[in-house]
Amino acid sequence: MLPSAMSYEDVLYQLTQDHPEVVVMTAENRAAIRGLPEKLGPRFVDVGICEQTLVGAAAGLALRGRIPVVHALASFLTMRAFEFIRTDVGLARLPVKLVGGVPGFLSEANGPTHQAIEDVALMRSVPGMEIFCPSDEEELLQGLPLALASPAPAYIRFNALTAGVRHHVPVTWGRAETLGSGSDVALLTYGLMVHEGVAALEELTKRGISGRLVNLRTLVPLDRQAILLAGRETKLVVTLEDHLLTGGLFSITSELWAREGLATRLLPVALQSWFTPAMLPDVLRHEGFTGVQIAERIARELTL
């Protein structure tokens, strides 16, 4: 276990000391790594607000044996630099680690241009790209060494929020964490929405509805068994995500069930379009993503 006082910057710095091939890069997005330029010297590269150059340079360094850990706002990293991710990183299966800042609802008061709500869909379209979506800082710090140890390229949905859930299963690539064992409903989710999913389960319990929550953590590699069990053992499965309906967890689940011939009621809770900018609690409430609002939708669905 990592010391509780360690931050993302601390863990990343330690990894650079343990692994001389690790290089830290950014496109003028230093919020979580402000202390590293002085510590790392030439192993810290800031290309300015040039995400395409950032990814292209990272691919070049990876071809020379480095492991670049690349930081930029998730919207610009995954969209503006997508061709470079696909062509320079993806085709060669280079071990570039893409860290997307303020994904999904975490962009809060930023408008549509800064909202990364299609990032999972884009990244999972790149063959071989791993996708890590921690629910809080605890999971982020546990999973970072695993991401760097993998020879594959990876996209990390950066989330350094304080843990609001007591995790019982350490982060493992391709293994979900299941909270609860109810048979009425299963919530499949990842990242920020794990917290609201837990709140929804608590509200449902008050109404006499039993449930479980599956915190998927990595969408690639996927814990297929956890998703299949949810479909086989509960009356209703809910996919919950701060992402567009198309291409995210709802699509992942539907594709898996179609391949396996599984037919279970499936309720998606996802975005249909860009969300109204506001502070996070107000965004969740306005868009209908608070635990209580999610529980209301589930309760109504179970009565149909």
C-alpha positions as CSV (number, residue, x, y, z in Angstrom):
1,M,0.0,0.0,0.0
2,L,1.1,3.6,-0.7
3,P,1.6,6.0,2.2
4,S,-1.6,8.0,2.6
5,A,0.2,11.3,2.4
6,M,1.6,10.7,-1.1
7,S,0.1,12.7,-4.0
8,Y,0.0,11.9,-7.7
9,E,3.2,14.0,-8.2
10,D,4.9,12.1,-5.4
11,V,4.1,8.7,-6.9
12,L,5.0,9.7,-10.4
13,Y,8.4,11.2,-9.2
14,Q,9.1,7.9,-7.3
15,L,8.4,6.0,-10.5
16,T,10.9,8.2,-12.4
17,Q,13.5,7.3,-9.8
18,D,12.8,3.6,-10.0
19,H,12.6,3.6,-13.8
20,P,15.1,5.9,-15.6
21,E,13.3,5.3,-18.9
22,V,10.2,7.2,-17.6
23,V,9.9,10.8,-19.0
24,V,7.2,13.2,-17.9
25,M,5.6,15.4,-20.6
26,T,2.9,18.1,-20.7
27,A,1.2,20.5,-23.0
28,E,1.3,23.4,-20.5
29,N,-0.9,21.4,-18.1
30,R,1.1,21.3,-14.9
31,A,-1.5,21.5,-12.2
32,A,-0.8,18.1,-10.7
33,I,3.0,18.0,-11.5
34,R,4.2,21.6,-10.6
35,G,7.2,20.4,-8.6
36,L,8.6,18.0,-11.2
37,P,10.4,20.3,-13.7
38,E,12.9,21.3,-11.1
39,K,13.4,17.7,-9.9
40,L,13.6,16.0,-13.3
41,G,15.4,18.6,-15.4
42,P,15.7,17.3,-19.0
43,R,13.4,14.4,-18.2
44,F,10.5,16.9,-17.9
45,V,9.3,18.3,-21.3
46,D,6.7,21.0,-21.8
47,V,5.9,21.6,-25.4
48,G,3.4,24.4,-24.8
49,I,-0.3,24.3,-25.9
50,C,0.5,21.9,-28.8
51,E,-1.1,18.5,-28.1
52,Q,-0.3,17.1,-31.5
53,T,3.3,17.9,-31.0
54,L,3.2,16.5,-27.5
55,V,1.9,13.1,-28.7
56,G,4.2,13.0,-31.7
57,A,7.3,13.8,-29.6
58,A,6.2,11.2,-27.0
59,A,6.0,8.5,-29.8
60,G,9.5,9.5,-30.9
61,L,10.8,9.1,-27.4
62,A,9.0,5.8,-27.0
63,L,10.7,4.5,-30.1
64,R,14.0,5.3,-28.4
65,G,13.2,3.2,-25.4
66,R,11.5,5.8,-23.1
67,I,8.2,5.5,-21.4
68,P,6.5,8.9,-21.8
69,V,3.8,9.9,-19.3
70,V,1.9,12.6,-21.2
71,H,-0.4,15.2,-19.5
72,A,-3.0,17.5,-21.2
73,L,-6.6,18.4,-20.8
74,A,-8.6,15.3,-21.7
75,S,-10.7,17.0,-24.4
76,F,-7.7,18.3,-26.3
77,L,-5.5,15.3,-25.8
78,T,-8.1,12.8,-27.1
79,M,-9.6,14.9,-29.8
80,R,-7.1,17.4,-31.1
81,A,-4.3,14.9,-31.1
82,F,-6.4,11.8,-32.0
83,E,-4.7,11.2,-35.4
84,F,-1.3,11.3,-33.7
85,I,-2.5,8.9,-31.0
86,R,-3.9,6.5,-33.6
87,T,-1.1,6.7,-36.1
88,D,2.1,7.5,-34.1
89,V,1.2,5.6,-30.9
90,G,-1.5,3.1,-31.8
91,L,-0.1,1.6,-35.0
92,A,3.2,0.8,-33.4
93,R,1.7,-0.2,-30.0
94,L,4.1,2.2,-28.2
95,P,4.0,2.4,-24.4
96,V,2.9,6.1,-24.3
97,K,0.8,6.8,-21.2
98,L,-1.8,9.5,-21.9
99,V,-3.1,11.3,-18.8
100,G,-6.3,13.2,-19.5
101,G,-7.1,16.0,-17.1
102,V,-10.6,17.1,-16.0
103,P,-12.5,14.4,-18.0
104,G,-16.3,14.2,-17.9
105,F,-18.1,16.1,-15.2
106,L,-14.7,17.0,-13.6
107,S,-14.4,19.9,-16.1
108,E,-17.2,21.5,-14.1
109,A,-17.7,25.1,-15.2
110,N,-15.9,24.7,-18.5
111,G,-18.0,24.8,-21.6
112,P,-18.5,22.2,-24.3
113,T,-15.1,22.9,-25.9
114,H,-13.4,21.6,-22.7
115,Q,-15.8,18.7,-21.9
116,A,-14.3,15.3,-22.6
117,I,-17.4,13.2,-22.8
118,E,-16.4,11.1,-25.9
119,D,-12.9,10.3,-24.8
120,V,-13.6,6.7,-23.9
121,A,-15.2,6.1,-27.2
122,L,-12.2,7.5,-29.1
123,M,-9.6,5.8,-27.0
124,R,-11.3,2.3,-27.2
125,S,-11.3,2.7,-31.0
126,V,-7.5,2.5,-31.0
127,P,-6.5,-1.2,-31.1
128,G,-4.4,-2.2,-28.1
129,M,-5.1,1.0,-26.1
130,E,-5.7,0.3,-22.4
131,I,-8.2,2.6,-20.5
132,F,-7.9,3.2,-16.8
133,C,-10.7,5.2,-15.1
134,P,-10.0,5.5,-11.3
135,S,-12.8,6.6,-9.0
136,D,-10.6,8.6,-6.8
137,E,-6.9,9.5,-5.9
138,E,-6.5,6.2,-4.0
139,E,-7.2,4.2,-7.1
140,L,-5.2,6.5,-9.3
141,L,-2.1,6.1,-7.2
142,Q,-2.5,2.3,-7.0
143,G,-3.1,2.0,-10.7
144,L,-0.3,4.3,-12.0
145,P,2.5,1.8,-11.5
146,L,0.5,-0.9,-13.3
147,A,-0.2,1.4,-16.2
148,L,3.6,2.1,-16.6
149,A,4.5,-1.5,-16.2
150,S,2.3,-2.5,-19.1
151,P,4.0,-2.5,-22.6
152,A,0.8,-1.2,-24.2
153,P,-0.3,2.4,-24.7
154,A,-2.7,3.6,-22.1
155,Y,-5.3,6.4,-21.5
156,I,-5.8,7.4,-17.9
157,R,-8.9,9.5,-17.0
158,F,-7.2,11.6,-14.3
159,N,-9.2,11.7,-11.0
160,A,-7.5,12.9,-7.8
161,L,-10.6,13.4,-5.7
162,T,-10.6,12.2,-2.1
163,A,-11.8,8.6,-1.8
164,G,-15.5,8.6,-0.7
165,V,-15.7,4.8,-0.8
166,R,-13.8,2.2,1.2
167,H,-12.1,0.0,-1.3
168,H,-11.8,-3.7,-0.4
169,V,-10.1,-4.9,-3.6
170,P,-6.7,-3.5,-4.7
171,V,-6.5,-2.1,-8.2
172,T,-5.7,-4.9,-10.6
173,W,-5.6,-4.5,-14.4
174,G,-8.8,-6.1,-15.9
175,R,-10.4,-6.8,-12.5
176,A,-13.5,-5.0,-11.3
177,E,-14.4,-4.2,-7.7
178,T,-17.9,-5.3,-6.7
179,L,-19.6,-3.5,-3.7
180,G,-22.7,-5.2,-2.4
181,S,-24.4,-8.4,-3.5
182,G,-28.1,-7.5,-4.1
183,S,-30.1,-9.2,-6.8
184,D,-32.6,-6.5,-7.8
185,V,-30.3,-4.2,-9.6
186,A,-26.6,-3.9,-10.6
187,L,-24.9,-0.6,-11.3
188,L,-22.0,-0.8,-13.7
189,T,-19.9,2.3,-13.5
190,Y,-16.4,3.8,-13.4
191,G,-14.5,6.9,-12.4
192,L,-16.3,9.8,-10.7
193,M,-19.7,8.2,-11.0
194,V,-18.7,5.4,-8.5
195,H,-19.5,7.9,-5.7
196,E,-22.9,8.7,-7.0
197,G,-23.6,5.0,-7.6
198,V,-22.9,4.1,-4.0
199,A,-25.2,6.9,-2.9
200,A,-27.9,5.5,-5.2
201,L,-27.5,2.1,-3.7
202,E,-27.9,3.5,-0.2
203,E,-31.1,5.3,-1.3
204,L,-32.5,2.1,-3.0
205,T,-31.8,0.1,0.2
206,K,-34.0,2.5,2.1
207,R,-36.8,1.6,-0.4
208,G,-36.3,-2.1,0.1
209,I,-34.5,-2.6,-3.3
210,S,-31.3,-4.7,-3.1
211,G,-28.4,-3.9,-5.3
212,R,-24.7,-4.1,-6.1
213,L,-22.2,-1.8,-7.7
214,V,-19.5,-2.9,-10.1
215,N,-16.6,-0.4,-10.2
216,L,-14.9,-1.4,-13.4
217,R,-11.7,0.6,-13.0
218,T,-10.2,-0.5,-16.3
219,L,-12.5,-0.5,-19.4
220,V,-9.7,-2.0,-21.4
221,P,-8.8,-4.7,-20.4
222,L,-12.4,-5.4,-19.4
223,D,-13.6,-7.6,-16.5
224,R,-16.1,-9.4,-18.8
225,Q,-17.1,-11.9,-16.1
226,A,-18.2,-9.1,-13.7
227,I,-20.5,-7.7,-16.3
228,L,-21.9,-11.0,-17.3
229,L,-22.5,-12.0,-13.7
230,A,-24.4,-8.7,-13.2
231,G,-26.6,-9.5,-16.2
232,R,-27.3,-13.1,-15.1
233,E,-27.8,-12.5,-11.4
234,T,-29.9,-9.3,-11.2
235,K,-33.3,-8.2,-12.6
236,L,-32.0,-4.9,-14.0
237,V,-28.5,-3.7,-15.0
238,V,-27.8,0.1,-15.1
239,T,-24.8,1.5,-16.9
240,L,-23.8,4.8,-15.2
241,E,-21.2,7.2,-16.8
242,D,-20.3,10.8,-17.3
243,H,-19.8,10.1,-21.0
244,L,-22.0,10.2,-24.1
245,L,-24.3,7.3,-24.5
246,T,-22.5,6.3,-27.7
247,G,-19.2,4.4,-27.4
248,G,-18.9,4.3,-23.7
249,L,-19.9,1.7,-21.0
250,F,-23.4,1.2,-22.4
251,S,-21.9,0.3,-25.8
252,I,-19.3,-1.9,-24.2
253,T,-21.9,-3.8,-22.2
254,S,-24.3,-4.1,-25.2
255,E,-21.6,-5.4,-27.4
256,L,-20.5,-8.0,-24.8
257,W,-24.0,-9.2,-24.2
258,A,-24.7,-9.5,-27.9
259,R,-21.6,-11.6,-28.4
260,E,-22.6,-13.8,-25.4
261,G,-26.3,-14.0,-26.3
262,L,-27.3,-12.5,-22.9
263,A,-30.7,-10.8,-22.7
264,T,-31.2,-8.7,-19.6
265,R,-33.0,-5.4,-18.9
266,L,-30.5,-2.7,-19.4
267,L,-31.0,1.0,-18.4
268,P,-28.3,3.5,-19.5
269,V,-27.7,6.6,-17.5
270,A,-25.4,8.6,-19.7
271,L,-25.2,12.0,-21.5
272,Q,-27.1,12.7,-24.7
273,S,-25.2,15.9,-25.3
274,W,-22.9,18.4,-23.7
275,F,-23.8,19.4,-20.1
276,T,-24.5,22.8,-18.6
277,P,-21.3,24.3,-17.1
278,A,-21.4,24.8,-13.3
279,M,-19.7,23.6,-10.1
280,L,-19.7,19.9,-9.8
281,P,-22.6,19.5,-7.3
282,D,-24.7,21.7,-9.4
283,V,-23.7,19.9,-12.6
284,L,-24.7,16.6,-11.1
285,R,-28.1,17.9,-9.9
286,H,-28.9,19.7,-13.1
287,E,-28.1,16.7,-15.3
288,G,-29.9,14.2,-13.1
289,F,-26.7,12.4,-11.9
290,T,-27.0,12.6,-8.1
291,G,-27.3,9.4,-6.2
292,V,-30.9,10.3,-5.2
293,Q,-31.9,11.1,-8.8
294,I,-30.3,7.9,-10.1
295,A,-32.2,5.9,-7.5
296,E,-35.4,7.5,-8.6
297,R,-34.9,6.4,-12.1
298,I,-34.0,2.9,-11.1
299,A,-37.1,2.6,-8.8
300,R,-39.3,3.8,-11.7
301,E,-37.8,1.3,-14.1
302,L,-38.3,-1.6,-11.7
303,T,-42.0,-0.9,-11.5
304,L,-42.5,-1.1,-15.3
